[in-house]
């Protein structure tokens, strides 16, 4: 059982841990950055605090995942755009063989794609491009 499951089980099983005195809750908040919230009658509900903390963590994780996904999508789009631009330039000077097209489209290193794009812009033939790759 992982730590999270153990804490959840403990809080649900043992009522001793369900509520904390305000001073104890304040200390936990200071030491852990966990927001326990306000209680009634000088006590705070740890079950609610634990559930709120888990939800906040999930929300933060989801937001971070979305942000990283967007960034990765942008990078992928830039790479695909460069590969397509290379192929556009090459088709203006000749017929691009399937294996060369596959090599260009499968390249994931942005620096290599940038170099190939400049090379494609300067090349006067497909053969000149492939030999300089």
Secondary structure, 3 states (H helix, E strand, C coil): CCHHHHHHHHHHHCHHHCEEEHHHHHHHHHHHCCCCCCCCCCEEEHHHHHHHHHHHHHHHHHHHHHHHHHHHHHHHHHHHHHHHHHHHHHHHHCCCCHHHHHHHHHCCCHHHHHHHHHHHHHCCCHHHHHHHC
